[in-house]
Amino acid sequence: MSGNFTYIAGQGIGIVALIVSVIGYLQSNEKKLKFINANAALLETLSYFLLGAYTGANMTFVIAIRNFITAKNNSKKLFPLFIIFFILTGIYSYREIYDILPIFGSIAGTTAYFYLTGKNLRYVLIAAGFAWLAYAIVAFSIGQMMIEISILLSNLYALWRLKKGIADELIKQNEKQLM
């Protein structure tokens, strides 16, 4: 009975994490977005833990800490600290080959947020998102699957808009040269 309750609670908390995550991404204020998404990551931590996906739980916990801290201080000096935390917690909880997925996703996403912009940011976030989606599928975490699909779709849409904007700008420049 407790196994069933733990599984259902893990899935339910994952769905709540999805709702909180969507609310976070609707924020126009970056600090609010990070704070709300830090809370969503804490919910994901609990969800993954209840589902027995311990590497995912550890990574989302470090992500929550990262989001809380960078909401106030986004200094690049913090970057190595987060990478070390991801590696150490990943080594601690690593059990199966698929546990490498959230470790990769967390390191790639953090690197993108600290050092990349525009299309390059989106490309790396898409790669990280696919790693997290694959992990959520293996862990059979419904809420996290839906979170990752929504984030992937958002990043793909943003990438399309960025590419379209560049294409539109090139067309305008060519039109001006022809006149």
C-alpha positions as CSV (number, residue, x, y, z in Angstrom):
1,M,0.0,0.0,0.0
2,S,2.8,2.5,0.9
3,G,4.4,1.8,-2.5
4,N,1.3,2.8,-4.3
5,F,0.9,5.9,-2.1
6,T,4.5,6.9,-2.7
7,Y,4.1,6.4,-6.5
8,I,0.8,8.4,-6.6
9,A,2.2,11.1,-4.4
10,G,5.3,11.4,-6.6
11,Q,3.2,11.7,-9.7
12,G,0.8,14.2,-8.1
13,I,3.7,16.4,-6.9
14,G,5.2,16.2,-10.4
15,I,1.9,17.6,-11.8
16,V,1.9,20.4,-9.2
17,A,5.6,21.1,-10.2
18,L,4.3,21.4,-13.8
19,I,1.7,24.0,-12.8
20,V,4.2,26.0,-10.8
21,S,6.7,25.8,-13.6
22,V,4.2,27.2,-16.1
23,I,3.4,30.0,-13.7
24,G,7.1,30.8,-13.5
25,Y,7.6,30.9,-17.2
26,L,4.7,33.3,-17.5
27,Q,6.5,35.9,-15.4
28,S,8.0,38.9,-17.2
29,N,10.3,39.7,-14.2
30,E,13.4,37.5,-14.3
31,K,13.8,37.4,-10.6
32,K,10.2,36.2,-10.1
33,L,10.7,33.6,-12.8
34,K,13.8,32.2,-11.1
35,F,12.2,32.3,-7.7
36,I,9.0,30.5,-8.9
37,N,11.0,28.0,-10.9
38,A,13.3,27.3,-7.9
39,N,10.1,26.3,-6.1
40,A,9.0,24.2,-9.0
41,A,12.5,22.5,-8.9
42,L,12.0,21.8,-5.2
43,L,8.7,20.1,-6.1
44,E,10.4,18.1,-8.8
45,T,13.1,17.1,-6.3
46,L,10.4,15.6,-4.0
47,S,8.6,14.0,-7.0
48,Y,11.8,12.3,-8.3
49,F,12.7,11.2,-4.8
50,L,9.3,9.6,-4.3
51,L,9.6,7.8,-7.6
52,G,13.1,6.5,-6.7
53,A,14.8,8.6,-9.4
54,Y,17.6,9.8,-7.0
55,T,20.0,11.4,-9.5
56,G,17.1,13.5,-10.9
57,A,16.2,14.4,-7.4
58,N,19.7,15.5,-6.6
59,M,20.1,17.5,-9.8
60,T,16.8,19.3,-9.4
61,F,17.7,20.2,-5.8
62,V,20.9,21.8,-7.0
63,I,18.9,23.6,-9.8
64,A,16.6,24.9,-7.1
65,I,19.6,26.3,-5.1
66,R,21.1,27.7,-8.3
67,N,17.8,29.5,-9.2
68,F,17.4,30.9,-5.7
69,I,20.9,32.2,-5.6
70,T,21.0,33.6,-9.2
71,A,17.7,35.4,-8.6
72,K,19.8,37.7,-6.4
73,N,23.3,37.3,-7.8
74,N,24.0,36.0,-11.3
75,S,27.8,36.4,-11.0
76,K,29.8,34.1,-13.4
77,K,32.0,33.4,-10.4
78,L,29.3,31.1,-9.1
79,F,29.4,28.9,-12.2
80,P,32.2,26.6,-11.1
81,L,30.5,26.0,-7.8
82,F,27.3,24.8,-9.4
83,I,29.2,22.5,-11.8
84,I,31.1,21.0,-8.9
85,F,27.8,20.4,-7.0
86,F,26.3,18.8,-10.1
87,I,29.3,16.5,-10.5
88,L,29.5,15.5,-6.9
89,T,25.8,14.9,-6.4
90,G,25.7,13.0,-9.7
91,I,28.6,10.8,-8.6
92,Y,26.9,10.2,-5.3
93,S,23.6,9.1,-6.7
94,Y,24.8,7.4,-10.0
95,R,23.4,3.9,-10.2
96,E,22.4,3.2,-13.9
97,I,23.8,4.5,-17.2
98,Y,20.7,6.7,-17.7
99,D,21.6,8.6,-14.6
100,I,24.1,10.4,-16.8
101,L,21.2,12.2,-18.5
102,P,20.2,14.6,-15.8
103,I,23.8,15.2,-14.9
104,F,24.5,16.2,-18.6
105,G,21.2,18.2,-18.8
106,S,22.0,20.1,-15.6
107,I,25.6,21.0,-16.5
108,A,24.6,21.9,-20.1
109,G,21.7,24.0,-19.0
110,T,23.7,25.8,-16.3
111,T,26.5,26.5,-18.8
112,A,24.0,27.9,-21.3
113,Y,22.4,30.2,-18.8
114,F,25.7,31.6,-17.6
115,Y,27.5,31.9,-20.9
116,L,25.3,31.8,-24.0
117,T,22.7,34.0,-25.6
118,G,20.3,33.9,-28.6
119,K,20.4,30.8,-30.9
120,N,23.3,29.2,-29.1
121,L,21.5,29.4,-25.8
122,R,18.4,27.7,-27.3
123,Y,20.4,25.0,-29.0
124,V,22.1,24.0,-25.8
125,L,18.8,24.2,-23.8
126,I,17.1,22.0,-26.4
127,A,19.9,19.4,-26.0
128,A,19.6,19.6,-22.2
129,G,15.8,19.4,-22.5
130,F,16.0,16.2,-24.5
131,A,18.4,14.7,-21.9
132,W,15.9,15.6,-19.1
133,L,12.9,14.3,-21.1
134,A,14.6,11.0,-21.7
135,Y,15.4,10.7,-18.0
136,A,11.8,11.6,-17.1
137,I,10.5,8.9,-19.5
138,V,12.9,6.3,-17.9
139,A,11.7,7.4,-14.4
140,F,8.1,7.4,-15.7
141,S,7.6,10.8,-14.2
142,I,4.5,12.2,-15.9
143,G,4.7,15.8,-14.5
144,Q,8.4,16.1,-15.5
145,M,7.7,14.7,-18.9
146,M,5.1,17.4,-19.5
147,I,7.5,20.1,-18.0
148,E,10.2,19.0,-20.4
149,I,7.9,18.8,-23.4
150,S,6.6,22.3,-22.7
151,I,10.1,23.7,-22.2
152,L,11.3,22.0,-25.4
153,L,8.4,23.4,-27.4
154,S,9.0,26.9,-26.0
155,N,12.7,26.8,-26.9
156,L,12.0,25.4,-30.4
157,Y,9.4,28.2,-31.0
158,A,11.9,30.8,-29.7
159,L,14.6,29.4,-31.9
160,W,12.2,29.5,-34.9
161,R,11.4,33.1,-34.1
162,L,15.1,34.0,-33.8
163,K,15.8,32.4,-37.1
164,K,12.8,34.0,-38.7
165,G,13.8,37.3,-37.4
166,I,17.3,36.9,-38.9
167,A,15.8,35.8,-42.2
168,D,13.4,38.8,-42.2
169,E,16.3,41.2,-41.4
170,L,18.3,39.7,-44.3
171,I,15.4,40.2,-46.7
172,K,15.0,43.8,-45.6
173,Q,18.7,44.4,-46.1
174,N,18.6,42.9,-49.6
175,E,15.5,45.0,-50.5
176,K,17.2,48.1,-49.4
177,Q,20.3,47.2,-51.5
178,L,18.1,46.6,-54.6
179,M,16.4,50.1,-54.3
